[in-house]
Amino acid sequence: MEHINKKYYDGFEGEPEIQIIYRKGDDSQILVMWEGYFDQIMRLINPDESGWTGLSYYYNMYLGWYEESPWKIEDLQMALKQFESINSQKLCSEAKEILVSICDMINEAISNNYELFIARE
């Protein structure tokens, strides 16, 4: 069964979109958002002492979901750590809600052994 939440893309039709896809077998949940919200979130992930790592590496180097869509997030623990490190007070209200949803999806994927993908449309 597939459940699609397009709340954060409504009104942005025709603009680039990002999808976070939580999947195991035929079960999937898809969070669709305007790319601008996702960019706002990703820009708040800071490099660590060795530079860009994890999702922020792929985002800043235009790799991953920019080249291959959907793109599987291999290290869910690191992705969760990066998203949890974000100061949500610097986000608009929609991006704050999206950040919470992304963290929830990653936690569920870890707990239930599901796969998580990012797609850029």
LOTORVO-732514 format. One record per residue: residue in one letter; x, y, z of N, C-alpha, C, O in turn; residue number from 0. Coordinates in Angstrom, 2 decimals. Layout:
 r    n_c1    n_c2    n_c3   ca_c1   ca_c2   ca_c3    c_c1    c_c2    c_c3    o_c1    o_c2    o_c3   k
 A       X       Y       Z       X       Y       Z       X       Y       Z       X       Y       Z NUM
...
END
This chain:
 r    n_c1    n_c2    n_c3   ca_c1   ca_c2   ca_c3    c_c1    c_c2    c_c3    o_c1    o_c2    o_c3   k
 M    0.84   -1.18    0.00    0.00    0.00    0.00    0.89    1.25    0.00    1.90    1.30    0.70   0
 E    0.51    2.24   -0.78    1.30    3.46   -0.90    0.51    4.64   -0.34   -0.65    4.85   -0.68   1
 H    1.17    5.41    0.52    0.57    6.61    1.09    1.44    7.80    0.70    2.64    7.81    1.00   2
 I    0.84    8.80    0.04    1.60    9.96   -0.43    1.08   11.22    0.27   -0.12   11.51    0.25   3
 N    2.00   11.96    0.89    1.68   13.23    1.53    2.29   14.35    0.70    3.51   14.53    0.68   4
 K    1.42   15.12    0.01    1.89   16.23   -0.85    1.64   17.59   -0.22    1.70   18.61   -0.91   5
 K    1.35   17.62    1.06    1.03   18.87    1.75    2.08   19.96    1.52    1.73   21.13    1.36   6
 Y    3.34   19.58    1.49    4.42   20.57    1.39    4.86   20.83   -0.05    5.90   21.44   -0.30   7
 Y    4.05   20.36   -0.99    4.29   20.67   -2.39    3.11   21.43   -3.02    3.25   22.01   -4.09   8
 D    1.98   21.42   -2.34    0.81   22.13   -2.84    1.16   23.60   -3.06    1.73   24.26   -2.19   9
 G    0.80   24.10   -4.23    1.08   25.49   -4.57    2.42   25.68   -5.27    2.72   26.77   -5.77  10
 F    3.23   24.62   -5.32    4.55   24.70   -5.96    4.62   23.82   -7.21    5.71   23.54   -7.72  11
 E    3.47   23.38   -7.71    3.43   22.51   -8.87    4.25   23.13  -10.00    4.15   24.33  -10.27  12
 G    5.05   22.31  -10.66    5.93   22.78  -11.72    7.33   23.12  -11.24    8.26   23.20  -12.04  13
 E    7.48   23.33   -9.94    8.79   23.58   -9.33    9.43   22.23   -9.00    8.73   21.23   -8.90  14
 P   10.76   22.18   -8.84   11.40   20.92   -8.45   10.87   20.41   -7.11   10.59   21.19   -6.20  15
 E   10.74   19.12   -7.02   10.26   18.50   -5.78   11.23   17.46   -5.27   11.98   16.85   -6.03  16
 I   11.20   17.29   -3.97   11.97   16.23   -3.31   10.99   15.28   -2.67    9.99   15.69   -2.08  17
 Q   11.27   14.00   -2.80   10.45   12.97   -2.16   11.32   12.17   -1.20   12.41   11.73   -1.55  18
 I   10.82   11.98    0.01   11.44   11.06    0.95   10.55    9.83    0.93    9.35    9.91    1.23  19
 I   11.13    8.69    0.58   10.36    7.47    0.37   10.80    6.42    1.37   11.96    6.02    1.42  20
 Y    9.84    5.97    2.17   10.05    4.96    3.21    9.41    3.68    2.66    8.21    3.66    2.42  21
 R   10.21    2.62    2.46    9.69    1.46    1.74   10.18    0.13    2.29   11.35   -0.03    2.65  22
 K    9.25   -0.81    2.36    9.59   -2.22    2.59    8.58   -3.04    1.80    7.39   -3.03    2.08  23
 G    9.10   -3.76    0.82    8.21   -4.54   -0.04    7.24   -3.63   -0.77    7.65   -2.67   -1.42  24
 D    5.95   -3.95   -0.67    4.92   -3.15   -1.33    4.40   -2.00   -0.47    3.60   -1.19   -0.94  25
 D    4.85   -1.91    0.77    4.46   -0.81    1.65    5.36    0.38    1.42    6.58    0.25    1.43  26
 S    4.76    1.55    1.22    5.58    2.75    1.11    4.82    3.97    1.59    3.59    4.07    1.48  27
 Q    5.58    4.89    2.12    5.08    6.18    2.55    5.98    7.21    1.88    7.20    7.11    1.94  28
 I    5.37    8.20    1.23    6.14    9.18    0.48    5.79   10.58    0.97    4.62   10.98    0.97  29
 L    6.81   11.31    1.38    6.66   12.71    1.77    7.18   13.55    0.62    8.37   13.50    0.30  30
 V    6.30   14.33    0.00    6.65   15.16   -1.15    6.73   16.61   -0.68    5.84   17.11    0.00  31
 M    7.82   17.29   -1.07    7.98   18.69   -0.65    8.60   19.50   -1.77    9.26   18.97   -2.66  32
 W    8.38   20.79   -1.71    9.04   21.72   -2.60   10.53   21.68   -2.29   10.92   21.66   -1.12  33
 E   11.36   21.68   -3.31   12.80   21.58   -3.12   13.35   22.73   -2.26   14.34   22.55   -1.55  34
 G   12.73   23.87   -2.31   13.17   25.02   -1.50   13.12   24.74   -0.01   14.00   25.18    0.73  35
 Y   12.09   24.01    0.45   12.03   23.63    1.87   13.18   22.69    2.22   13.82   22.83    3.26  36
 F   13.42   21.73    1.34   14.49   20.76    1.59   15.85   21.47    1.61   16.70   21.17    2.45  37
 D   16.04   22.40    0.68   17.30   23.16    0.65   17.50   23.94    1.95   18.60   23.99    2.48  38
 Q   16.42   24.54    2.44   16.52   25.29    3.69   17.00   24.39    4.83   17.81   24.81    5.66  39
 I   16.50   23.18    4.87   16.89   22.21    5.91   18.35   21.79    5.71   19.14   21.83    6.66  40
 M   18.70   21.39    4.51   20.04   20.85    4.24   21.14   21.89    4.46   22.25   21.54    4.87  41
 R   20.85   23.16    4.19   21.86   24.21    4.38   22.25   24.39    5.84   23.29   24.98    6.14  42
 L   21.43   23.89    6.75   21.73   24.05    8.18   22.55   22.90    8.76   22.87   22.90    9.95  43
 I   22.89   21.93    7.92   23.80   20.86    8.37   25.22   21.36    8.14   25.60   21.70    7.02  44
 N   25.99   21.40    9.21   27.36   21.91    9.13   28.35   20.77    8.88   28.11   19.64    9.29  45
 P   29.45   21.08    8.19   30.48   20.04    8.00   31.12   19.72    9.35   31.17   20.56   10.24  46
 D   31.61   18.49    9.48   32.37   18.16   10.70   33.85   18.44   10.44   34.20   19.00    9.40  47
 E   34.70   18.06   11.36   36.12   18.39   11.25   36.79   17.82   10.00   37.80   18.35    9.54  48
 S   36.23   16.75    9.44   36.81   16.17    8.23   36.14   16.68    6.95   36.51   16.27    5.85  49
 G   35.16   17.57    7.10   34.47   18.12    5.93   33.04   17.62    5.86   32.46   17.20    6.86  50
 W   32.47   17.68    4.65   31.11   17.21    4.44   31.07   15.69    4.52   31.93   15.02    3.95  51
 T   30.10   15.17    5.22   29.92   13.72    5.35   28.43   13.40    5.20   27.58   14.28    5.23  52
 G   28.15   12.12    5.03   26.77   11.67    4.98   25.95   12.41    3.93   26.45   12.72    2.85  53
 L   24.69   12.68    4.25   23.80   13.34    3.30   24.30   14.72    2.89   24.12   15.13    1.74  54
 S   24.92   15.42    3.81   25.39   16.77    3.46   26.48   16.72    2.39   26.59   17.64    1.58  55
 Y   27.27   15.65    2.36   28.28   15.48    1.31   27.58   15.38   -0.05   27.94   16.09   -0.99  56
 Y   26.59   14.49   -0.14   25.88   14.29   -1.41   25.14   15.56   -1.83   25.11   15.90   -3.01  57
 Y   24.56   16.24   -0.87   23.83   17.48   -1.16   24.78   18.56   -1.69   24.50   19.17   -2.73  58
 N   25.87   18.79   -1.01   26.79   19.86   -1.39   27.61   19.55   -2.64   28.09   20.48   -3.30  59
 M   27.78   18.29   -2.97   28.52   17.90   -4.17   27.60   17.58   -5.34   28.07   17.17   -6.41  60
 Y   26.30   17.76   -5.16   25.30   17.47   -6.19   25.42   16.04   -6.72   25.42   15.80   -7.92  61
 L   25.53   15.12   -5.78   25.60   13.69   -6.11   24.34   13.01   -5.57   23.36   13.67   -5.24  62
 G   24.37   11.70   -5.50   23.25   10.96   -4.92   21.97   11.15   -5.71   21.90   10.77   -6.88  63
 W   20.96   11.74   -5.07   19.65   11.90   -5.70   19.68   12.86   -6.89   18.72   12.89   -7.66  64
 Y   20.75   13.63   -7.06   20.87   14.49   -8.23   21.21   13.67   -9.48   20.87   14.05  -10.60  65
 E   21.87   12.53   -9.27   22.31   11.68  -10.38   21.42   10.46  -10.57   21.22    9.99  -11.69  66
 E   20.90    9.95   -9.47   20.18    8.68   -9.48   18.94    8.85   -8.60   19.06    9.07   -7.40  67
 S   17.78    8.75   -9.20   16.56    8.99   -8.44   15.57    7.87   -8.69   15.25    7.60   -9.85  68
 P   15.09    7.19   -7.67   15.37    7.42   -6.25   16.74    6.88   -5.85   17.27    5.94   -6.45  69
 W   17.29    7.50   -4.83   18.62    7.18   -4.32   18.48    6.68   -2.88   17.87    7.34   -2.04  70
 K   19.04    5.52   -2.61   18.91    4.91   -1.29   19.86    5.55   -0.29   21.05    5.72   -0.57  71
 I   19.34    5.90    0.88   20.16    6.41    1.98   20.73    5.18    2.68   19.99    4.42    3.31  72
 E   22.02    4.99    2.58   22.65    3.79    3.15   22.85    3.88    4.66   22.63    2.90    5.36  73
 D   23.27    5.03    5.16   23.58    5.17    6.58   22.49    5.98    7.27   22.60    7.20    7.43  74
 L   21.44    5.28    7.68   20.30    5.95    8.31   20.66    6.58    9.65   20.13    7.63   10.01  75
 Q   21.56    5.94   10.39   21.96    6.50   11.69   22.65    7.85   11.51   22.36    8.80   12.25  76
 M   23.55    7.95   10.54   24.23    9.21   10.30   23.25   10.26    9.79   23.32   11.42   10.19  77
 A   22.33    9.85    8.91   21.34   10.79    8.39   20.50   11.35    9.54   20.23   12.55    9.60  78
 L   20.08   10.48   10.44   19.29   10.92   11.58   20.10   11.89   12.45   19.58   12.92   12.89  79
 K   21.34   11.55   12.70   22.20   12.42   13.51   22.33   13.81   12.86   22.26   14.83   13.55  80
 Q   22.51   13.84   11.54   22.65   15.12   10.86   21.36   15.94   10.94   21.40   17.13   11.23  81
 F   20.23   15.31   10.70   18.97   16.05   10.77   18.67   16.51   12.20   18.14   17.60   12.40  82
 E   19.00   15.68   13.18   18.76   16.07   14.57   19.69   17.19   15.03   19.40   17.86   16.02  83
 S   20.79   17.39   14.33   21.74   18.45   14.70   21.28   19.84   14.25   21.88   20.84   14.64  84
 I   20.25   19.90   13.43   19.80   21.16   12.86   19.09   22.01   13.91   18.27   21.52   14.68  85
 N   19.42   23.30   13.92   18.73   24.26   14.78   17.43   24.64   14.08   17.43   25.49   13.19  86
 S   16.33   24.01   14.47   15.05   24.21   13.79   14.50   25.62   13.94   13.59   26.02   13.21  87
 Q   15.04   26.39   14.89   14.58   27.77   15.07   14.93   28.64   13.86   14.37   29.72   13.69  88
 K   15.85   28.18   13.04   16.26   28.93   11.85   15.42   28.58   10.62   15.66   29.10    9.53  89
 L   14.44   27.71   10.80   13.61   27.25    9.69   12.25   27.93    9.69   11.75   28.34   10.75  90
 C   11.65   28.05    8.52   10.27   28.52    8.45    9.37   27.42    9.03    9.83   26.29    9.21  91
 S    8.13   27.72    9.31    7.26   26.76    9.98    7.06   25.48    9.16    7.03   24.39    9.74  92
 E    6.94   25.59    7.84    6.77   24.39    7.01    8.01   23.52    7.05    7.91   22.30    7.17  93
 A    9.18   24.13    6.95   10.43   23.36    6.99   10.62   22.70    8.35   11.15   21.60    8.42  94
 K   10.19   23.35    9.43   10.25   22.73   10.76    9.41   21.46   10.79    9.85   20.42   11.29  95
 E    8.19   21.55   10.26    7.30   20.38   10.22    7.91   19.26    9.37    7.85   18.09    9.74  96
 I    8.49   19.64    8.24    9.12   18.65    7.37   10.28   17.97    8.08   10.43   16.75    7.99  97
 L   11.10   18.74    8.78   12.23   18.18    9.51   11.76   17.15   10.53   12.36   16.08   10.65  98
 V   10.70   17.45   11.26   10.15   16.49   12.22    9.68   15.23   11.49    9.95   14.12   11.95  99
 S    9.01   15.40   10.37    8.52   14.24    9.59    9.67   13.40    9.07    9.60   12.17    9.10 100
 I   10.72   14.04    8.58   11.88   13.30    8.08   12.52   12.49    9.21   12.83   11.32    9.03 101
 C   12.72   13.12   10.37   13.31   12.40   11.52   12.42   11.23   11.93   12.93   10.15   12.25 102
 D   11.11   11.43   11.93   10.18   10.34   12.26   10.31    9.20   11.26   10.32    8.03   11.65 103
 M   10.39    9.54    9.97   10.51    8.50    8.94   11.82    7.73    9.09   11.84    6.51    8.92 104
 I   12.91    8.43    9.39   14.19    7.75    9.57   14.13    6.84   10.78   14.59    5.70   10.72 105
 N   13.58    7.32   11.89   13.44    6.48   13.08   12.61    5.24   12.80   12.97    4.14   13.23 106
 E   11.50    5.40   12.07   10.67    4.25   11.72   11.42    3.28   10.81   11.32    2.07   10.97 107
 A   12.16    3.82    9.86   12.93    2.96    8.95   13.96    2.15    9.73   14.16    0.97    9.46 108
 I   14.63    2.79   10.68   15.62    2.09   11.50   14.94    1.01   12.35   15.41   -0.12   12.40 109
 S   13.85    1.37   13.01   13.15    0.44   13.91   12.53   -0.74   13.17   12.52   -1.86   13.69 110
 N   12.03   -0.50   11.96   11.31   -1.55   11.22   12.11   -2.18   10.10   11.59   -2.99    9.33 111
 N   13.39   -1.81   10.01   14.26   -2.35    8.97   13.71   -2.06    7.56   13.75   -2.92    6.68 112
 Y   13.21   -0.83    7.37   12.73   -0.39    6.07   13.85    0.34    5.35   14.85    0.74    5.97 113
 E   13.69    0.52    4.07   14.64    1.30    3.28   14.10    2.72    3.15   12.90    2.95    3.18 114
 L   15.03    3.66    3.02   14.66    5.06    2.86   15.39    5.61    1.63   16.59    5.40    1.45 115
 F   14.65    6.31    0.80   15.18    6.85   -0.44   14.88    8.34   -0.52   13.95    8.84    0.11 116
 I   15.69    9.04   -1.31   15.41   10.42   -1.69   15.29   10.44   -3.20   16.12    9.88   -3.91 117
 A   14.23   11.09   -3.68   14.04   11.25   -5.12   13.90   12.74   -5.40   13.32   13.49   -4.62 118
 R   14.44   13.15   -6.53   14.30   14.53   -7.00   13.58   14.50   -8.32   14.04   13.87   -9.28 119
 E   12.46   15.16   -8.37   11.62   15.17   -9.59   11.58   16.56  -10.18   10.93   16.78  -11.20 120
END
